[in-house]
Amino acid sequence: MSAKELVITAPEGIVVGGDADEKYEYYNLVSGERIELTEDEARKSKAWHLAFKRSIVAVNGGPAGVGGIVGACIDPPVSVSREEFANMGDDDWQSKFGAVKAIPDNVKLVPEGIEPAILGWCVERDGLWTPPPAKGWKIRLADGKGYAKMRIQEIDEDGVTVTLQYAVQAEKGGALSEDRTIVMEPGESFSFASGELVEPSGLNWDLQHTGEKLLLNSPVNGDGIAGAIGSNKYGAIWAEITDPGDSIAYFMDEYGSLLRSPKWYRYNVDGTHKIHPNGAVYALRTTDGDFKVQIFEYSGVGNMKVRYEQV
């Protein structure tokens, strides 16, 4: 099998932060064809290998589907300065892709996972985990109507028990409540509106602490459309959040952790807040054989080109 390409054209109206009504586009790597599936059908189908939505590339395995696909990055992104990177392009990416002939025996292949919207909530200093003191998040609640601002106030010595400081906005543009705190341990779920730890069911929860991740009641985890803004360096500062409902987009938890470990792109290289492929090559082990995959072009919001080949 020689190298093939997929051309992914984003639906009209797609937005940067995502919308609960957006759907993945599913592709089979053997046929190279798009497969029409609902998300519920896709979770039960082995017919697809990759799915695309905005910059998210999901693999049919783990929580995303029953395909049993595992994978890993087998040729990492280029590690160069911003200036050098700005002068690189698809000739460089093709060279990296062509150099990969097989999946190395020593590579650990892993299934797909969930990429949380809330990242960077703990920082390691001198062997201890501490919260980032200035960082805050704007949260859209699971029902899509209420909002909250949140920060990690404290992390206990066990490294997992966290104290959240938060304030709630019942509706967009409404007044903020007074600041409150809640202590969460792994396995617990929380409702901002009630201010209580709850059993995760329907729309009654917004945030869940797994021990390693803080998950939102987004479609990949539950029935809600909870989202967050503030995880990257362009995000929110706790002391400056006065209206958590004022963002034009809120990122939800999504599938796609496999092709973000490491990420297939660099962001904001030239100051225009755009996504640029970085040459990374990923391996996928499927029931239809082993494949190498590389995203080599990205434009707008969700338009991309992917090259792949069986190895």
C-alpha positions as CSV (number, residue, x, y, z in Angstrom):
1,M,0.0,0.0,0.0
2,S,1.5,3.3,-1.0
3,A,0.8,6.5,0.9
4,K,-2.7,7.9,0.7
5,E,-4.3,11.2,1.7
6,L,-7.5,12.2,3.5
7,V,-8.9,15.7,2.9
8,I,-11.0,16.8,5.8
9,T,-13.4,19.7,5.1
10,A,-14.9,21.2,8.2
11,P,-18.7,21.8,8.3
12,E,-19.9,25.4,7.9
13,G,-20.4,27.3,11.2
14,I,-17.9,25.3,13.2
15,V,-16.3,27.3,16.0
16,V,-13.0,27.3,17.7
17,G,-14.1,26.3,21.2
18,G,-16.6,23.7,20.0
19,D,-20.3,23.4,20.2
20,A,-22.4,20.5,21.6
21,D,-24.1,20.0,18.2
22,E,-20.8,19.5,16.3
23,K,-20.2,16.0,15.1
24,Y,-17.1,13.9,14.3
25,E,-16.4,12.9,10.7
26,Y,-15.4,9.2,10.6
27,Y,-12.9,7.6,8.1
28,N,-11.8,4.1,7.3
29,L,-8.1,4.0,6.4
30,V,-8.3,0.9,4.2
31,S,-10.9,2.4,1.9
32,G,-10.0,6.0,2.5
33,E,-13.7,6.8,2.6
34,R,-15.8,8.7,5.0
35,I,-18.4,6.7,6.9
36,E,-21.7,8.2,8.0
37,L,-22.2,7.4,11.7
38,T,-23.8,9.1,14.6
39,E,-21.6,9.3,17.7
40,D,-23.7,6.6,19.4
41,E,-23.3,4.4,16.4
42,A,-19.5,5.1,16.2
43,R,-19.0,4.0,19.8
44,K,-20.3,0.6,18.8
45,S,-18.7,0.3,15.3
46,K,-15.4,-1.2,14.2
47,A,-15.8,0.3,10.7
48,W,-13.8,3.5,11.3
49,H,-10.2,4.1,12.3
50,L,-9.9,7.9,12.6
51,A,-12.4,10.7,13.4
52,F,-12.0,14.4,13.0
53,K,-13.6,17.5,14.6
54,R,-11.8,20.9,14.6
55,S,-8.2,20.1,15.6
56,I,-9.2,16.9,17.3
57,V,-8.2,13.6,15.8
58,A,-9.8,10.6,17.6
59,V,-8.8,7.0,17.3
60,N,-11.3,4.0,17.4
61,G,-10.2,2.6,20.8
62,G,-10.4,3.2,24.5
63,P,-13.5,5.2,25.5
64,A,-14.0,6.5,21.9
65,G,-15.0,3.1,20.3
66,V,-14.8,-0.6,20.2
67,G,-12.1,-0.8,17.4
68,G,-9.4,-1.8,19.8
69,I,-6.8,0.5,18.0
70,V,-3.7,1.4,19.9
71,G,-0.9,3.7,18.9
72,A,1.9,6.1,19.7
73,C,4.0,8.9,18.3
74,I,7.0,7.2,16.6
75,D,8.7,10.2,15.1
76,P,8.3,13.2,17.3
77,P,7.6,16.8,16.3
78,V,10.6,18.9,15.1
79,S,12.3,20.7,18.0
80,V,13.5,24.0,16.5
81,S,13.2,27.7,17.2
82,R,10.1,29.6,16.2
83,E,12.2,31.3,13.5
84,E,13.4,28.0,12.1
85,F,9.9,26.4,12.3
86,A,8.4,29.3,10.3
87,N,10.6,28.3,7.4
88,M,9.7,24.7,7.4
89,G,6.9,23.1,5.4
90,D,5.5,20.0,3.8
91,D,8.8,19.0,2.1
92,D,10.2,18.6,5.6
93,W,7.1,16.7,6.8
94,Q,7.2,14.3,3.9
95,S,10.9,13.5,4.6
96,K,10.0,12.6,8.2
97,F,7.0,10.5,7.1
98,G,9.1,8.7,4.5
99,A,11.8,7.8,7.0
100,V,9.3,5.7,9.1
101,K,9.3,2.1,7.8
102,A,7.8,0.2,10.7
103,I,6.6,0.4,14.3
104,P,9.7,0.0,16.5
105,D,9.6,-3.0,18.8
106,N,10.3,-0.8,21.9
107,V,7.4,1.6,21.4
108,K,4.6,1.4,24.0
109,L,1.3,1.4,22.2
110,V,-1.6,2.8,24.1
111,P,-5.4,3.2,23.5
112,E,-7.2,6.4,22.9
113,G,-8.1,8.5,25.9
114,I,-9.9,11.7,27.0
115,E,-8.2,15.0,26.7
116,P,-9.6,17.2,29.5
117,A,-10.3,20.9,28.9
118,I,-9.0,21.7,32.4
119,L,-5.2,21.4,32.2
120,G,-2.3,22.8,34.3
121,W,-4.2,22.7,37.6
122,C,-1.2,21.4,39.5
123,V,2.4,22.3,39.2
124,E,5.4,20.2,40.6
125,R,7.8,22.2,42.7
126,D,10.7,20.5,44.6
127,G,8.9,17.2,44.4
128,L,5.6,18.6,45.7
129,W,2.4,19.3,43.8
130,T,1.1,22.8,44.2
131,P,-1.7,24.8,42.6
132,P,-0.9,27.6,40.1
133,P,-1.8,30.6,42.3
134,A,-2.9,33.0,39.6
135,K,-4.6,30.7,37.2
136,G,-8.3,30.6,37.0
137,W,-11.0,29.1,34.7
138,K,-14.3,30.2,33.3
139,I,-16.7,27.3,33.4
140,R,-19.9,26.8,31.5
141,L,-22.0,24.5,33.6
142,A,-23.5,21.2,32.4
143,D,-26.9,22.7,31.7
144,G,-25.4,25.3,29.3
145,K,-27.2,28.1,31.2
146,G,-25.1,28.8,34.3
147,Y,-21.4,29.7,34.6
148,A,-18.8,29.8,37.3
149,K,-15.2,31.0,37.9
150,M,-12.9,28.5,39.5
151,R,-9.3,28.1,40.7
152,I,-7.4,25.5,42.6
153,Q,-6.8,27.0,46.0
154,E,-4.9,24.2,47.7
155,I,-3.5,20.7,47.0
156,D,-2.9,18.5,50.0
157,E,0.3,16.6,50.7
158,D,-1.2,13.5,49.1
159,G,-1.0,15.3,45.8
160,V,-4.6,14.5,44.9
161,T,-7.0,16.1,47.4
162,V,-7.9,19.5,46.1
163,T,-9.6,22.6,47.5
164,L,-11.5,24.6,44.8
165,Q,-12.4,28.2,45.2
166,Y,-15.3,29.2,43.0
167,A,-18.2,31.7,42.5
168,V,-21.4,31.0,40.5
169,Q,-23.2,33.0,37.9
170,A,-26.8,31.7,37.5
171,E,-27.0,33.0,33.9
172,K,-25.0,34.8,31.3
173,G,-24.4,38.4,32.4
174,G,-25.8,37.8,35.9
175,A,-24.3,38.7,39.2
176,L,-21.6,36.5,40.7
177,S,-22.2,34.8,44.0
178,E,-19.7,35.2,46.9
179,D,-16.6,33.1,46.7
180,R,-17.0,29.6,48.2
181,T,-14.7,26.5,48.6
182,I,-15.2,22.8,48.3
183,V,-12.7,19.9,49.0
184,M,-12.7,17.2,46.4
185,E,-11.0,13.8,46.6
186,P,-10.6,11.3,43.7
187,G,-13.8,9.7,42.6
188,E,-16.0,12.6,43.7
189,S,-18.2,14.8,41.5
190,F,-19.3,18.3,42.2
191,S,-22.2,20.6,41.2
192,F,-21.4,24.3,41.1
193,A,-25.0,25.3,41.3
194,S,-25.8,23.4,44.5
195,G,-22.3,23.7,45.9
196,E,-22.4,20.1,46.9
197,L,-20.6,16.8,46.1
198,V,-23.1,14.7,44.1
199,E,-23.5,11.3,42.4
200,P,-22.8,11.9,38.7
201,S,-26.1,11.5,36.9
202,G,-27.6,13.4,34.0
203,L,-27.0,17.2,34.4
204,N,-26.7,17.2,38.2
205,W,-22.9,17.3,38.1
206,D,-20.3,19.7,36.4
207,L,-16.9,18.5,37.6
208,Q,-15.4,15.2,38.4
209,H,-12.0,14.5,40.1
210,T,-10.4,11.2,38.9
211,G,-7.1,11.7,40.8
212,E,-5.1,12.4,37.6
213,K,-7.7,14.6,35.8
214,L,-10.5,17.1,36.4
215,L,-13.2,16.1,34.0
216,L,-16.2,18.1,32.9
217,N,-19.8,16.9,32.2
218,S,-19.2,17.1,28.5
219,P,-20.6,14.7,25.9
220,V,-17.6,12.3,26.1
221,N,-18.2,11.9,29.9
222,G,-21.9,12.5,30.5
223,D,-25.1,14.2,29.3
224,G,-24.0,17.8,29.8
225,I,-22.3,20.5,27.7
226,A,-19.9,21.8,30.5
227,G,-16.9,23.6,29.1
228,A,-13.9,25.6,30.3
229,I,-11.6,28.4,29.2
230,G,-8.3,29.2,30.8
231,S,-6.0,26.2,30.5
232,N,-3.5,27.7,28.1
233,K,-1.2,30.6,28.6
234,Y,-3.7,32.9,26.9
235,G,-6.3,31.9,29.4
236,A,-7.9,33.4,32.5
237,I,-6.4,35.0,35.5
238,W,-8.4,34.3,38.7
239,A,-8.3,37.9,40.0
240,E,-9.5,39.3,36.7
241,I,-12.5,37.1,36.1
242,T,-15.6,39.2,36.8
243,D,-17.9,37.7,34.2
244,P,-17.3,33.9,33.6
245,G,-20.1,33.9,31.0
246,D,-18.5,36.4,28.6
247,S,-16.4,34.1,26.5
248,I,-17.3,33.3,22.9
249,A,-16.2,29.7,23.3
250,Y,-15.8,27.1,26.0
251,F,-13.7,24.0,25.4
252,M,-15.2,20.7,26.3
253,D,-13.4,17.5,27.2
254,E,-12.8,15.5,24.0
255,Y,-11.3,12.3,22.7
256,G,-8.0,12.7,21.0
257,S,-5.3,12.2,23.7
258,L,-3.3,9.8,21.6
259,L,-2.5,12.3,18.8
260,R,-1.8,14.9,21.5
261,S,0.9,12.9,23.2
262,P,2.7,14.8,21.9
263,K,0.6,17.2,19.9
264,W,0.7,17.0,16.1
265,Y,0.8,20.8,15.9
266,R,2.4,24.0,17.2
267,Y,0.2,26.9,18.1
268,N,0.6,30.7,17.5
269,V,4.1,30.4,16.0
270,D,3.7,33.7,14.1
271,G,1.5,35.6,16.5
272,T,-1.7,34.9,14.5
273,H,-3.1,32.2,16.9
274,K,-3.1,29.6,14.1
275,I,-2.4,25.9,14.2
276,H,0.7,24.6,12.3
277,P,1.5,20.9,11.8
278,N,4.8,20.0,13.3
279,G,5.8,16.9,11.4
280,A,5.0,14.3,14.0
281,V,4.3,10.8,12.8
282,Y,2.1,8.4,14.7
283,A,1.7,4.6,14.5
284,L,-1.7,2.9,14.7
285,R,-2.1,-0.8,15.2
286,T,-5.4,-2.0,14.0
287,T,-7.2,-5.2,13.1
288,D,-6.5,-4.2,9.4
289,G,-2.8,-3.9,9.9
290,D,-0.3,-1.3,11.1
291,F,-0.4,2.3,9.8
292,K,1.7,5.4,10.0
293,V,-0.2,8.7,10.1
294,Q,0.8,12.4,9.8
295,I,-1.3,15.6,9.6
296,F,0.5,17.8,7.2
297,E,-1.8,20.7,6.5
298,Y,-4.3,22.7,8.6
299,S,-6.4,25.8,7.8
300,G,-9.3,27.7,9.2
301,V,-11.1,25.7,11.9
302,G,-11.0,22.0,11.2
303,N,-9.8,21.8,7.6
304,M,-6.9,19.4,7.4
305,K,-5.0,17.0,5.2
306,V,-3.7,13.7,6.5
307,R,-1.2,11.3,4.9
308,Y,-1.1,7.7,5.9
309,E,0.4,4.4,4.8
310,Q,0.3,0.8,5.9
311,V,3.7,-0.4,7.3
